[in-house]
Amino acid sequence: MKKTPQLRNLLFSYETTLSEEEFQSFEREVNRLLNHYSEILNSYRAGAERAQVAQALIDEQVEMNSHIKTSCQKGCGACCHLEVEITEDDADLLAYSIRNQNLVIDEKRLQELAQRTRLDKKWSEGAVSSNRCILLGADNACSNYANRPSVCRKHSVTTPAANCSTLGASPVPLLIPMNEIILSAALNQPGNGFGSLPKMLEAALIRIREAGSPVESADLF
C-alpha cells in the first residue's frame, strides 16, 4: 500500500532500532490500521465527501494531541509558500467550496503555479510572493480554512514560527503517526490521485466547470 514519506521514514527508523519481533508487531498494527481506515473511507463517495471524512479523522487526532505545544498560529503563512501536495479528493472539496462560496482566486497565478514541475527549484526560495498559495489572504491567513486539505491540517511545528520563514533554518514538524496512517489510507482509495495543490486544484476546477456539477450533498460546506 502507498504510504506517506513520514510513515515510511517512521517504519524505517523502527526497523533499524527495534528487534525483529518488535518491528514485525508494529508493522502488523500499522497495516491493520491502514486497512481499518481504508474500509472507512471506501464507504463514502469519492471526491468532496470522502475528503471531508478523511479531514474529520485527521482533525480528531490533532485535537487528541493538542496537549503538545506547537508554534503555529493564524497569520504565520510561511508553510503556505511551500510545494504542498494534496489528494484529488481534497482538490474536489476545494474546488466545490470555492465555487459555492464565490471565493475569488487569481486563476492566472494558479495556472502559472500549476505549470511548475515537481520539486521545481523556485519552491526552494521559500516565503516569497511568487510562491504564495492562491488561497492565502491579504491577512496572511487561509481564505478557505474550513476546507483546507488534509496535509495542511496535519502539518504543525514545535519550533519557533520564525524558523519556518528563514531559509536554512530547520523547523521541526510535529509527527502524529495516526494521521500519517489516515492520509496513507486516503492515498490508497480508488481514483484518489496525488499532486501539487495548484495542479490538482486547477484540474478540479476545470472538471466541475465542464461538468456543471452541483454540490454533491447539502451537508457539504
ROGU-403565 format. One record per residue (C-alpha): residue in one letter; y, x, z. Coordinates in Angstrom, 1 decimal. Last residue first. Layout:
BEGIN
<residu A	yy Y	xx X	zz Z>
...
% end
This chain:
BEGIN
<residu F	yy 23.3	xx -19.7	zz 3.2>
<residu L	yy 19.9	xx -21.1	zz 2.4>
<residu D	yy 18.7	xx -24.2	zz 4.1>
<residu A	yy 19.6	xx -26.4	zz 1.2>
<residu S	yy 17.0	xx -24.5	zz -0.8>
<residu E	yy 16.7	xx -22.6	zz -4.1>
<residu V	yy 20.4	xx -22.7	zz -4.9>
<residu P	yy 20.6	xx -23.9	zz -8.5>
<residu S	yy 19.6	xx -21.6	zz -11.4>
<residu G	yy 21.8	xx -21.6	zz -14.5>
<residu A	yy 19.0	xx -19.5	zz -16.0>
<residu E	yy 21.4	xx -17.1	zz -17.7>
<residu R	yy 23.7	xx -16.8	zz -14.7>
<residu I	yy 20.7	xx -16.6	zz -12.3>
<residu R	yy 19.3	xx -13.6	zz -14.2>
<residu I	yy 22.6	xx -11.9	zz -14.9>
<residu L	yy 23.5	xx -12.0	zz -11.2>
<residu A	yy 20.0	xx -10.7	zz -10.3>
<residu A	yy 20.2	xx -7.8	zz -12.8>
<residu E	yy 23.7	xx -6.7	zz -11.5>
<residu L	yy 22.4	xx -7.0	zz -7.9>
<residu M	yy 19.3	xx -4.8	zz -8.6>
<residu K	yy 21.3	xx -2.1	zz -10.4>
<residu P	yy 24.2	xx -2.1	zz -7.9>
<residu L	yy 21.8	xx -2.1	zz -4.8>
<residu S	yy 19.7	xx 0.8	zz -6.1>
<residu G	yy 16.0	xx -0.1	zz -6.7>
<residu F	yy 13.0	xx -1.9	zz -5.5>
<residu G	yy 10.9	xx -4.6	zz -7.3>
<residu N	yy 9.5	xx -7.6	zz -5.5>
<residu G	yy 7.3	xx -9.4	zz -8.1>
<residu P	yy 4.3	xx -9.6	zz -5.9>
<residu Q	yy 5.0	xx -8.5	zz -2.3>
<residu N	yy 4.2	xx -4.9	zz -1.5>
<residu L	yy 7.8	xx -3.9	zz -0.8>
<residu A	yy 8.1	xx -6.7	zz 1.7>
<residu A	yy 5.2	xx -5.3	zz 3.7>
<residu S	yy 6.9	xx -1.9	zz 3.7>
<residu L	yy 10.0	xx -3.6	zz 5.0>
<residu I	yy 8.1	xx -5.1	zz 7.8>
<residu I	yy 6.3	xx -1.8	zz 8.6>
<residu E	yy 9.5	xx 0.2	zz 8.6>
<residu N	yy 11.0	xx -2.5	zz 10.8>
<residu M	yy 8.1	xx -2.1	zz 13.3>
<residu P	yy 8.7	xx 1.6	zz 13.4>
<residu I	yy 12.2	xx 1.3	zz 14.7>
<residu L	yy 13.9	xx 4.6	zz 13.8>
<residu L	yy 17.5	xx 5.0	zz 14.9>
<residu P	yy 19.3	xx 7.3	zz 12.4>
<residu V	yy 20.6	xx 10.7	zz 13.5>
<residu P	yy 23.8	xx 11.7	zz 11.7>
<residu S	yy 23.7	xx 15.3	zz 10.4>
<residu A	yy 27.1	xx 16.6	zz 9.4>
<residu G	yy 27.4	xx 18.5	zz 6.1>
<residu L	yy 29.9	xx 16.0	zz 4.7>
<residu T	yy 31.6	xx 14.0	zz 7.4>
<residu S	yy 31.5	xx 10.2	zz 7.0>
<residu C	yy 28.4	xx 9.6	zz 9.0>
<residu N	yy 29.2	xx 12.3	zz 11.6>
<residu A	yy 32.4	xx 10.4	zz 12.5>
<residu A	yy 30.2	xx 7.5	zz 13.8>
<residu P	yy 28.9	xx 9.6	zz 16.7>
<residu T	yy 25.1	xx 10.0	zz 16.8>
<residu T	yy 22.7	xx 7.2	zz 17.5>
<residu V	yy 22.6	xx 5.8	zz 14.0>
<residu S	yy 21.9	xx 2.4	zz 12.5>
<residu H	yy 20.0	xx 1.1	zz 9.5>
<residu K	yy 17.6	xx -1.8	zz 9.9>
<residu R	yy 20.0	xx -4.5	zz 8.7>
<residu C	yy 21.4	xx -2.4	zz 5.8>
<residu V	yy 17.8	xx -1.9	zz 4.5>
<residu S	yy 17.1	xx -5.6	zz 4.8>
<residu P	yy 20.0	xx -6.5	zz 2.6>
<residu R	yy 23.2	xx -8.1	zz 3.8>
<residu N	yy 23.3	xx -11.9	zz 3.6>
<residu A	yy 25.3	xx -12.6	zz 6.8>
<residu Y	yy 27.5	xx -9.5	zz 6.1>
<residu N	yy 28.8	xx -10.7	zz 2.7>
<residu S	yy 32.3	xx -9.2	zz 2.9>
<residu C	yy 30.9	xx -6.1	zz 4.6>
<residu A	yy 33.6	xx -4.4	zz 6.7>
<residu N	yy 36.1	xx -1.7	zz 5.7>
<residu D	yy 39.0	xx -4.1	zz 6.3>
<residu A	yy 39.6	xx -4.1	zz 2.5>
<residu G	yy 36.1	xx -5.4	zz 2.0>
<residu L	yy 32.8	xx -3.6	zz 1.2>
<residu L	yy 30.7	xx -5.8	zz -1.1>
<residu I	yy 31.3	xx -3.5	zz -4.1>
<residu C	yy 30.0	xx -0.6	zz -2.1>
<residu R	yy 32.3	xx 2.4	zz -2.2>
<residu N	yy 31.0	xx 5.4	zz -4.1>
<residu S	yy 34.1	xx 5.8	zz -6.3>
<residu S	yy 36.3	xx 5.4	zz -3.2>
<residu V	yy 34.9	xx 8.5	zz -1.4>
<residu A	yy 32.6	xx 8.3	zz 1.6>
<residu G	yy 30.0	xx 10.8	zz 0.5>
<residu E	yy 30.3	xx 13.2	zz -2.5>
<residu S	yy 26.4	xx 13.3	zz -2.6>
<residu W	yy 26.4	xx 9.9	zz -4.3>
<residu K	yy 28.0	xx 11.5	zz -7.4>
<residu K	yy 25.0	xx 13.8	zz -7.7>
<residu D	yy 23.0	xx 10.8	zz -9.1>
<residu L	yy 19.9	xx 10.4	zz -6.9>
<residu R	yy 18.6	xx 7.5	zz -9.2>
<residu T	yy 20.6	xx 7.3	zz -12.4>
<residu R	yy 24.0	xx 5.7	zz -12.4>
<residu Q	yy 24.5	xx 2.8	zz -14.7>
<residu A	yy 24.5	xx 0.3	zz -11.9>
<residu L	yy 27.6	xx 1.9	zz -10.4>
<residu E	yy 29.6	xx 1.4	zz -13.6>
<residu Q	yy 28.3	xx -2.2	zz -13.9>
<residu L	yy 29.3	xx -3.0	zz -10.3>
<residu R	yy 32.7	xx -1.4	zz -10.9>
<residu K	yy 33.3	xx -3.8	zz -13.8>
<residu E	yy 32.0	xx -6.7	zz -11.8>
<residu D	yy 34.6	xx -6.2	zz -9.1>
<residu I	yy 33.4	xx -8.9	zz -6.6>
<residu V	yy 35.0	xx -12.2	zz -5.7>
<residu L	yy 32.9	xx -14.3	zz -3.4>
<residu N	yy 32.6	xx -17.9	zz -4.6>
<residu Q	yy 30.3	xx -18.8	zz -1.6>
<residu N	yy 27.6	xx -20.2	zz -3.9>
<residu R	yy 27.8	xx -17.4	zz -6.5>
<residu I	yy 27.9	xx -14.5	zz -4.0>
<residu S	yy 25.2	xx -16.2	zz -1.9>
<residu Y	yy 22.9	xx -16.6	zz -4.9>
<residu A	yy 23.4	xx -13.0	zz -6.0>
<residu L	yy 22.9	xx -11.5	zz -2.5>
<residu L	yy 19.8	xx -13.6	zz -2.0>
<residu D	yy 18.4	xx -12.5	zz -5.4>
<residu A	yy 19.2	xx -8.9	zz -4.6>
<residu D	yy 17.4	xx -9.1	zz -1.3>
<residu D	yy 14.3	xx -10.5	zz -3.1>
<residu E	yy 14.5	xx -7.7	zz -5.7>
<residu T	yy 14.4	xx -5.2	zz -2.9>
<residu I	yy 17.2	xx -2.8	zz -1.9>
<residu E	yy 18.2	xx 0.8	zz -2.3>
<residu V	yy 21.5	xx 2.1	zz -0.9>
<residu E	yy 22.9	xx 5.2	zz -2.6>
<residu L	yy 25.5	xx 5.8	zz 0.1>
<residu H	yy 29.1	xx 4.6	zz 0.3>
<residu C	yy 28.4	xx 1.6	zz 2.6>
<residu C	yy 27.0	xx 4.1	zz 5.1>
<residu A	yy 30.5	xx 5.3	zz 5.8>
<residu G	yy 31.8	xx 1.7	zz 6.5>
<residu C	yy 32.7	xx 2.2	zz 10.2>
<residu G	yy 34.7	xx -1.1	zz 10.2>
<residu K	yy 32.4	xx -3.2	zz 12.3>
<residu Q	yy 30.4	xx -0.9	zz 14.7>
<residu C	yy 27.6	xx 1.6	zz 14.6>
<residu S	yy 27.4	xx 4.0	zz 17.5>
<residu T	yy 24.0	xx 3.1	zz 18.7>
<residu K	yy 22.7	xx 2.6	zz 22.3>
<residu I	yy 19.1	xx 1.7	zz 22.7>
<residu H	yy 19.0	xx -1.6	zz 24.7>
<residu S	yy 19.3	xx -3.5	zz 21.4>
<residu N	yy 15.6	xx -2.7	zz 20.7>
<residu M	yy 14.4	xx -6.3	zz 20.8>
<residu E	yy 17.5	xx -7.3	zz 18.9>
<residu V	yy 16.7	xx -4.9	zz 16.1>
<residu Q	yy 13.1	xx -6.2	zz 16.0>
<residu E	yy 14.3	xx -9.8	zz 15.7>
<residu D	yy 16.8	xx -8.8	zz 13.0>
<residu I	yy 13.9	xx -7.3	zz 11.0>
<residu L	yy 11.9	xx -10.5	zz 11.2>
<residu A	yy 14.9	xx -12.5	zz 10.2>
<residu Q	yy 15.5	xx -10.2	zz 7.2>
<residu A	yy 12.0	xx -10.6	zz 6.0>
<residu V	yy 12.3	xx -14.4	zz 6.2>
<residu Q	yy 15.7	xx -14.4	zz 4.5>
<residu A	yy 14.3	xx -12.2	zz 1.7>
<residu R	yy 11.4	xx -14.6	zz 1.1>
<residu E	yy 13.8	xx -17.5	zz 0.6>
<residu A	yy 16.1	xx -15.5	zz -1.7>
<residu G	yy 13.4	xx -14.4	zz -4.1>
<residu A	yy 9.7	xx -15.0	zz -3.9>
<residu R	yy 8.7	xx -18.3	zz -2.2>
<residu Y	yy 7.2	xx -18.0	zz 1.2>
<residu S	yy 3.5	xx -17.7	zz 2.3>
<residu N	yy 3.4	xx -14.1	zz 1.0>
<residu L	yy 5.9	xx -13.0	zz 3.6>
<residu I	yy 3.5	xx -14.0	zz 6.5>
<residu E	yy 0.5	xx -12.5	zz 4.8>
<residu S	yy 2.3	xx -9.2	zz 4.1>
<residu Y	yy 3.4	xx -9.2	zz 7.8>
<residu H	yy -0.2	xx -9.3	zz 9.0>
<residu N	yy -1.5	xx -6.9	zz 6.3>
<residu L	yy 1.1	xx -4.3	zz 7.3>
<residu L	yy 0.4	xx -4.9	zz 11.0>
<residu R	yy -3.3	xx -4.2	zz 10.5>
<residu N	yy -2.5	xx -1.2	zz 8.4>
<residu V	yy -0.2	xx 0.2	zz 11.1>
<residu E	yy -2.9	xx -0.5	zz 13.7>
<residu R	yy -5.6	xx 1.3	zz 11.6>
<residu E	yy -3.2	xx 4.3	zz 11.2>
<residu F	yy -2.8	xx 4.5	zz 15.0>
<residu S	yy -6.5	xx 4.4	zz 15.6>
<residu Q	yy -7.1	xx 7.0	zz 12.9>
<residu F	yy -4.4	xx 9.2	zz 14.5>
<residu E	yy -5.9	xx 9.0	zz 17.9>
<residu E	yy -9.4	xx 9.9	zz 16.6>
<residu E	yy -8.1	xx 12.8	zz 14.5>
<residu S	yy -6.1	xx 14.2	zz 17.5>
<residu L	yy -2.4	xx 13.6	zz 17.3>
<residu T	yy 0.3	xx 16.1	zz 16.1>
<residu T	yy -0.3	xx 16.6	zz 12.4>
<residu E	yy -1.4	xx 13.1	zz 11.6>
<residu Y	yy 1.4	xx 11.7	zz 13.8>
<residu S	yy 4.1	xx 13.5	zz 11.8>
<residu F	yy 2.5	xx 12.4	zz 8.5>
<residu L	yy 2.4	xx 8.8	zz 9.7>
<residu L	yy 6.0	xx 9.0	zz 10.8>
<residu N	yy 7.1	xx 10.5	zz 7.5>
<residu R	yy 5.3	xx 7.8	zz 5.5>
<residu L	yy 7.0	xx 5.1	zz 7.6>
<residu Q	yy 10.4	xx 6.7	zz 7.1>
<residu P	yy 9.8	xx 7.0	zz 3.3>
<residu T	yy 9.0	xx 3.3	zz 3.2>
<residu K	yy 5.4	xx 2.4	zz 2.5>
<residu K	yy 3.6	xx 1.1	zz -0.6>
<residu M	yy 0.0	xx 0.0	zz 0.0>
% end
